[in-house]
Each structure stands twice: as C-alpha cells, then as structure tokens.
Amino acid sequence: MCPSITETLVAIGGLKRLAAATRYCVRPRGLLWGLPRIGGTKDPDIGRVLDLKPDLVFANEEENRLEDVKALEEAGIAVDVTFPKTVSDVPAAVRRWGRALADGAELEAESLARRIEEEHAALARESPRPVPFLYAYWIWRDPWMTVSDDTYIADLLRLAGGVNVFGREPERYPSATPSGALDLGADVHFFPSEPYPFRRHRHEALTEELFGRERVRLFVSGDDYCWHGVRTLDGLRAMRQLRKQLASER
C-alpha cells in the first residue's frame, strides 16, 4: 500500500508474489501492468483487499491510515508497517521486507541493504565537510508547505550539507510562506515533482518572482528525494550531484 515499498519488493524478487498495489504504485516502470489495484494510499478499497486474500499487506505509517491497517488486522490479515525517517533506517526496513517475503528474497534484500549502507558511508567519506547551505524544500503551494528536520527528506539533504530553515518546526510538514523562508535566510529552494507537481516549464516564472532570480531554485525528482528503499540509492546519487553543483556555484 506504499509506492516506494512496492518498488523495493520488486527489486528484491517479489514481483510474482504481488497480489495487488495502489494506483500510485507505478514503479518499476513497465513491470506492473495488469496488477490489480486497490485504490489509493489514503483511501484503499478494504473490501477489495480482503477479496484478494493476501497473506501479508505492506504499509507505511505515514503514507497509510491507521484505521485501514486496523481494519485489515481485525479481518485477520497480517500487516507489516514500517516508517523509515532517516537514510540509516532504510537498510533495516529492506532486510525486514526480505525476511517477510522469504523464498530467496532475504539474499536479495541483504545485497540491497548492504549497497545502501556502502553508498551512504562512501558519500560521508567523499566530503566530510560539505559546503553548508540554507534551504527550504517545498512540497505544496496554495497553501505553501515545507518539511521539518523530522523527515527522511531533511536527513537526505543533510548529507549534501543542507541546513533546513524550517528544521525546528514542531509539525513534520508545516505551512510556511516564501517570504518567511527568505527572512530565515534560505538561499536554495527545492521544488519536487511530488506530492505537488512542480515543473520548471510551468513554475519557473512564479518561483523567480516569489523567491528572486539570485536564489538557487532547483526542480528535482520527488521520487529520489522522498522515496525510501531501493530508491534510496538514487537519492544518495542525487545528493552527490547536488554537492558538486552547489560547490561549483559558490
């Protein structure tokens, strides 16, 4: 019931055992055609899930609703719920999914988990003191919303030297304003492709007007910045590229 988990289950050999997924589970591209769909992450068709008689449902504490998880469990369906908040949390989650699938998936999961750990460590070794930058990561507009430090996104950006100007906000996804971010000194602004579909060709002029031409405005893949699991490898590569890009601009 979570797109990043679906993608990772396929990566560790679970494709043929998937009974269904949400309509947002579209990766790996081209491999999920014909897979039954059970609604969205926030509004799954519980009756449809029960009709499929799965042995196990994979869910995420943030992406999925507690009431849906409870409904499945009360109906006798086992539910695996994970919630990685940092890059360091991901390998353990991957290994857990491998154990849950069994039948050889443990080995694939262990291989993936080690790759993530190795890439994570390598990134830290490459530049122990990356050039720090103050940033805001915008996940929505009208109203504008951002992220606090209690998020996987912020932990990932920290690896590139990012200092979140909204990091100490008590809410994980606080409302904010462009002017508020500028007042706090944010000179790098991220506009991901999800959950709000920011696109350069649509929003370049707007972001220039609101944030200023002199600020760094980056339109990035939301999948790479917020999906965990196998996509964490792409996120780490993105942080390596971000370090180089910002270092060259300063």
C-alpha positions as CSV (number, residue, x, y, z in Angstrom):
1,M,0.0,0.0,0.0
2,C,3.0,2.3,-0.4
3,P,4.7,3.0,-3.8
4,S,8.3,3.0,-2.5
5,I,7.7,-0.3,-0.8
6,T,6.2,-1.8,-3.9
7,E,9.2,-0.7,-6.0
8,T,11.5,-2.2,-3.4
9,L,9.6,-5.5,-3.1
10,V,10.1,-6.0,-6.9
11,A,13.8,-5.1,-6.6
12,I,14.3,-8.0,-4.1
13,G,12.4,-10.5,-6.2
14,G,8.8,-10.2,-5.1
15,L,7.1,-9.3,-8.4
16,K,5.4,-12.6,-9.0
17,R,4.1,-12.7,-5.5
18,L,2.4,-9.3,-5.6
19,A,-1.4,-9.7,-5.3
20,A,-2.2,-6.0,-5.8
21,A,-1.0,-2.5,-5.2
22,T,-2.3,1.1,-5.0
23,R,-3.0,3.1,-8.1
24,Y,0.1,5.2,-7.2
25,C,2.4,2.2,-7.4
26,V,3.8,2.7,-10.9
27,R,7.5,1.8,-10.4
28,P,9.4,-0.1,-11.7
29,R,8.1,1.3,-15.0
30,G,6.5,-1.3,-17.3
31,L,6.6,-4.1,-14.8
32,L,3.3,-3.6,-13.0
33,W,0.9,-3.6,-16.0
34,G,-2.1,-5.8,-15.2
35,L,-1.6,-5.9,-11.5
36,P,-4.9,-5.4,-9.6
37,R,-5.3,-2.0,-8.0
38,I,-6.9,-1.5,-4.6
39,G,-7.4,2.3,-4.6
40,G,-5.0,5.0,-3.2
41,T,-2.7,5.1,-0.2
42,K,-5.2,7.1,1.9
43,D,-8.4,5.5,0.5
44,P,-7.8,1.8,-0.2
45,D,-10.7,-0.4,-1.0
46,I,-10.5,-2.7,2.1
47,G,-13.2,-5.0,0.7
48,R,-11.2,-5.5,-2.5
49,V,-8.1,-6.3,-0.4
50,L,-10.0,-8.9,1.6
51,D,-11.3,-10.4,-1.6
52,L,-7.8,-11.0,-2.8
53,K,-7.0,-12.9,0.4
54,P,-3.3,-11.8,0.7
55,D,-1.0,-13.5,3.2
56,L,0.6,-10.1,4.1
57,V,0.0,-6.4,3.4
58,F,2.9,-4.0,3.4
59,A,2.1,-0.5,4.7
60,N,3.9,2.7,5.8
61,E,3.0,4.5,9.0
62,E,2.9,7.9,7.2
63,E,1.6,7.0,3.8
64,N,-1.3,4.8,5.1
65,R,-4.0,5.4,7.6
66,L,-4.1,3.7,11.0
67,E,-7.8,2.9,10.6
68,D,-7.1,1.0,7.4
69,V,-4.3,-1.0,9.0
70,K,-6.6,-1.8,11.9
71,A,-9.4,-2.9,9.6
72,L,-7.2,-5.3,7.9
73,E,-5.8,-6.7,11.1
74,E,-9.2,-7.1,12.6
75,A,-10.1,-9.1,9.5
76,G,-7.2,-11.5,10.2
77,I,-4.8,-10.0,7.6
78,A,-1.2,-9.6,8.7
79,V,0.2,-6.1,8.1
80,D,3.8,-5.1,8.1
81,V,4.1,-1.4,9.0
82,T,7.4,0.4,8.6
83,F,8.4,4.1,8.9
84,P,12.0,5.0,7.9
85,K,12.7,8.6,8.9
86,T,16.4,8.6,8.0
87,V,18.7,7.0,5.4
88,S,20.2,4.9,8.2
89,D,16.7,3.4,8.9
90,V,16.3,2.1,5.4
91,P,18.6,-1.0,5.4
92,A,16.9,-2.5,8.4
93,A,13.5,-2.0,6.7
94,V,14.8,-3.6,3.5
95,R,16.1,-6.6,5.4
96,R,12.7,-6.9,7.2
97,W,10.9,-7.0,3.9
98,G,13.2,-9.7,2.7
99,R,12.5,-11.8,5.7
100,A,8.8,-11.3,5.3
101,L,8.9,-12.5,1.6
102,A,11.4,-15.3,2.3
103,D,12.0,-17.9,-0.5
104,G,15.3,-16.3,-1.6
105,A,14.3,-12.6,-1.1
106,E,16.4,-12.5,2.1
107,L,19.5,-12.7,0.0
108,E,18.4,-10.0,-2.5
109,A,17.3,-7.8,0.4
110,E,20.7,-8.3,2.2
111,S,22.5,-7.3,-1.0
112,L,20.4,-4.2,-1.4
113,A,20.7,-3.2,2.2
114,R,24.5,-3.5,2.0
115,R,24.6,-1.4,-1.1
116,I,22.7,1.3,0.6
117,E,25.0,1.2,3.6
118,E,28.1,1.3,1.5
119,E,26.8,4.2,-0.7
120,H,25.8,6.0,2.4
121,A,29.2,5.6,4.0
122,A,31.0,6.4,0.8
123,L,29.1,9.7,0.5
124,A,30.2,10.6,4.0
125,R,33.8,9.8,3.2
126,E,33.9,11.8,0.0
127,S,33.3,15.1,1.7
128,P,33.3,15.1,5.5
129,R,32.5,18.8,5.5
130,P,30.3,19.6,2.6
131,V,29.6,23.2,1.9
132,P,26.6,24.1,4.1
133,F,23.6,25.8,2.5
134,L,20.3,27.1,3.9
135,Y,17.3,25.6,2.2
136,A,13.6,25.2,2.0
137,Y,12.0,22.2,0.4
138,W,8.5,23.0,-0.8
139,I,6.0,20.1,-1.0
140,W,2.9,22.2,-1.8
141,R,1.6,25.6,-2.8
142,D,-1.7,27.3,-2.0
143,P,-1.0,26.9,0.8
144,W,2.8,26.7,0.7
145,M,4.1,23.8,2.8
146,T,7.6,22.5,3.6
147,V,9.3,19.9,5.7
148,S,10.9,19.9,9.2
149,D,14.0,18.0,10.2
150,D,11.9,15.1,11.4
151,T,11.7,13.7,7.8
152,Y,13.6,11.4,5.5
153,I,13.9,14.3,3.0
154,A,15.7,16.5,5.5
155,D,18.0,13.7,6.6
156,L,18.9,13.0,3.0
157,L,19.6,16.7,2.3
158,R,21.8,16.9,5.4
159,L,24.2,14.6,3.6
160,A,24.7,17.2,1.0
161,G,25.3,20.0,3.6
162,G,21.7,21.2,3.7
163,V,20.5,23.2,6.7
164,N,16.8,23.4,6.8
165,V,15.5,26.8,7.8
166,F,12.2,25.2,8.9
167,G,14.0,22.3,10.6
168,R,12.8,23.0,14.1
169,E,9.2,23.3,13.3
170,P,7.1,21.0,15.6
171,E,5.0,19.7,12.7
172,R,6.7,17.4,10.2
173,Y,5.1,19.3,7.2
174,P,4.5,22.8,8.4
175,S,2.7,25.6,6.5
176,A,5.1,28.4,5.5
177,T,5.5,31.3,3.1
178,P,8.1,32.2,0.5
179,S,8.7,35.5,2.3
180,G,9.1,33.6,5.6
181,A,11.7,31.3,4.1
182,L,13.7,34.3,2.7
183,D,13.5,36.0,6.1
184,L,15.1,33.0,7.6
185,G,17.9,33.1,5.1
186,A,17.1,30.3,2.7
187,D,19.1,30.7,-0.5
188,V,18.4,27.3,-2.0
189,H,14.8,26.3,-2.8
190,F,13.7,22.8,-3.9
191,F,10.6,22.2,-6.0
192,P,10.0,18.5,-6.2
193,S,7.8,16.7,-8.8
194,E,5.6,15.3,-6.0
195,P,3.5,15.5,-3.9
196,Y,2.7,18.8,-5.6
197,P,3.6,18.5,-9.3
198,F,6.2,21.4,-9.6
199,R,7.5,21.6,-13.1
200,R,10.1,24.0,-14.4
201,H,8.2,24.9,-17.6
202,R,5.1,25.8,-15.5
203,H,6.6,27.3,-12.4
204,E,9.9,28.9,-13.3
205,A,8.5,32.4,-13.7
206,L,6.4,32.1,-10.5
207,T,9.3,30.9,-8.4
208,E,11.6,33.6,-9.8
209,E,9.0,36.2,-8.9
210,L,8.5,34.9,-5.3
211,F,12.0,33.8,-4.4
212,G,14.2,36.0,-6.6
213,R,16.4,35.3,-9.5
214,E,19.5,35.4,-7.3
215,R,18.3,32.4,-5.2
216,V,19.1,28.9,-6.3
217,R,15.8,27.3,-7.4
218,L,16.0,23.6,-8.2
219,F,13.3,21.5,-9.8
220,V,14.0,17.9,-8.7
221,S,12.6,14.4,-8.8
222,G,10.4,14.0,-5.8
223,D,10.8,10.2,-6.0
224,D,14.5,10.5,-5.5
225,Y,14.2,12.8,-2.5
226,C,11.4,11.2,-0.6
227,W,11.0,7.5,-1.6
228,H,12.9,5.1,0.6
229,G,14.0,1.6,-0.1
230,V,15.7,0.8,-3.4
231,R,15.1,4.4,-4.4
232,T,17.4,5.5,-1.6
233,L,20.3,4.6,-3.9
234,D,19.0,7.3,-6.4
235,G,18.6,9.7,-3.5
236,L,22.2,9.2,-2.4
237,R,23.4,9.7,-6.0
238,A,21.3,12.9,-6.2
239,M,23.0,14.2,-3.0
240,R,26.4,13.6,-4.5
241,Q,25.5,15.5,-7.6
242,L,23.9,18.3,-5.5
243,R,27.1,18.7,-3.5
244,K,29.1,19.2,-6.7
245,Q,26.5,21.5,-8.3
246,L,26.3,23.8,-5.3
247,A,30.0,23.8,-4.7
248,S,30.6,24.9,-8.3
249,E,28.1,27.7,-7.9
250,R,29.7,29.2,-4.8
